[in-house]
Amino acid sequence: LGENLLVEEPKVPALLPYSIAGATQEKPFLLYPHQFILAETLEEFDFPDCVAGQLALKSSRAREGIEHLLAGYIDPGYKGRLTLELQNARSMHAVPLWPGMRIAQIVFHRMSMLPGKSYSVTGRYHGDTAVQASKG
C-alpha cells in the first residue's frame, strides 16, 4: 500500500486527497465500516505489451474485512502505479491501513498475441504515478 488515498467526505461528492505517510502498523489510518477509498500501490509497474495482470487482494486482508471492488485487470502495456478501490466490509469495526502494508498480489498472464493497440497509446490511466479518481 502506498501513502496517498482519495477519501470520501460527507458534504463533498468528489473524493479528496489524503496522505497516510505518517501512519504505521502501531498507529494506522482507520478505514471505518462501509467506508470507501481509493488507494495507490507503493510499487510502480511497467507491463510490456505481451503481459497482462490480475490484481487479487491478499486473503489475510479479506479476512480482516477489506474488500477490493474487482477492478483488478491490468492491461498489457500499462505503466504507472495502480489504484485500488477499497472498502471496509465490516459493520461494527474499523480496519487498519498503513503505507507498506502487504495488501495485494498480482498474477501475470502472457498474451497469446499482442493487442491491436497498446494501452500505452489508448489508456486513460497510463503513466499515472499517484492514486486517480475515475476519468470517466
C-alpha positions in Angstrom: 0.0 0.0 0.0 1.3 3.5 -0.9 1.0 6.7 1.0 -1.8 8.5 -0.9 -5.5 8.0 -0.7 -8.6 9.6 -2.1 -11.3 9.6 0.6 -15.0 10.3 0.7 -16.2 13.2 2.9 -19.9 13.7 3.8 -20.6 17.0 2.2 -18.3 16.8 -0.9 -19.2 14.5 -3.8 -15.6 14.3 -5.1 -13.1 12.1 -3.4 -10.4 14.2 -1.6 -6.7 13.6 -1.4 -5.4 12.3 1.9 -1.9 11.3 2.9 -1.2 8.4 5.3 2.6 8.9 5.1 2.9 9.1 8.9 0.7 6.1 9.6 2.3 2.9 11.0 1.1 -0.5 12.0 1.0 0.7 15.6 -0.8 4.0 14.6 -2.7 3.2 11.4 -5.2 5.0 9.3 -8.6 3.6 10.2 -10.9 2.6 7.4 -14.4 2.8 9.1 -17.3 0.3 8.5 -18.6 0.6 4.9 -16.1 3.5 4.1 -14.9 3.6 0.5 -11.4 4.9 -0.5 -9.1 4.8 -3.5 -5.5 3.9 -2.6 -2.3 3.6 -4.6 0.2 0.9 -4.7 3.7 1.6 -3.4 5.1 -0.1 -6.5 5.2 1.3 -10.0 4.6 -1.1 -12.8 5.8 -1.2 -16.5 3.9 -4.0 -18.3 5.1 -5.0 -21.7 2.5 -5.3 -24.5 2.8 -9.1 -24.2 1.8 -9.4 -20.5 -1.5 -8.6 -18.6 -2.0 -8.8 -14.9 -4.8 -9.6 -12.5 -4.6 -8.0 -9.1 -6.0 -10.0 -6.2 -6.4 -8.9 -2.6 -4.4 -10.9 -0.2 -6.6 -13.4 1.7 -5.4 -12.1 5.1 -6.7 -8.6 4.2 -10.1 -10.0 3.1 -10.3 -11.9 6.4 -9.8 -8.6 8.2 -12.7 -7.1 6.4 -11.1 -5.2 3.5 -12.8 -5.6 0.1 -11.3 -4.8 -3.3 -14.0 -3.9 -5.7 -12.9 -6.1 -8.6 -11.4 -3.6 -10.9 -8.2 -5.6 -10.9 -7.4 -6.2 -14.5 -4.1 -4.6 -15.6 -3.9 -4.0 -19.3 -0.9 -5.1 -21.4 1.3 -2.0 -21.9 0.2 -0.3 -18.7 2.8 1.8 -16.9 2.4 3.5 -13.5 1.1 2.9 -10.0 -2.1 1.0 -9.6 -5.2 2.5 -7.9 -7.0 0.1 -5.6 -10.7 0.5 -4.9 -11.1 -0.5 -1.2 -14.0 -0.7 1.2 -14.4 -1.9 4.8 -17.0 -4.7 4.6 -17.3 -4.9 8.4 -20.3 -3.5 10.1 -19.0 -2.6 13.5 -15.2 -2.1 13.5 -12.6 -0.2 11.6 -9.8 -1.9 9.8 -6.2 -0.5 9.9 -4.2 0.6 6.9 -0.6 1.9 6.7 2.0 2.5 4.0 4.0 -0.6 3.1 1.2 -2.9 4.2 1.1 -6.0 2.1 -2.4 -5.7 0.6 -2.5 -7.4 -2.8 -0.7 -9.8 -5.2 -0.6 -9.9 -9.0 -1.0 -12.9 -11.3 0.8 -12.3 -14.6 -0.6 -13.6 -17.9 1.4 -13.9 -21.1 -0.8 -12.8 -24.0 -1.2 -15.3 -26.9 -1.0 -12.3 -29.2 -0.2 -8.6 -29.0 -3.2 -6.2 -28.7 -4.2 -4.2 -31.8 -3.3 -1.0 -29.9 -1.2 -0.9 -26.8 -2.6 0.6 -23.6 0.4 2.9 -23.7 -1.4 4.5 -26.6 -5.1 4.1 -25.7 -5.2 4.0 -21.9 -6.6 6.8 -19.8 -4.6 5.9 -16.7 -1.3 5.1 -18.5 1.6 6.7 -16.8 -0.3 7.7 -13.6 2.1 7.9 -10.7 -0.5 8.6 -8.0 -3.9 7.4 -7.0 -6.5 8.5 -9.5 -10.3 9.1 -9.4 -12.4 8.0 -12.3 -11.6 9.7 -15.6 -14.9 8.6 -17.0 
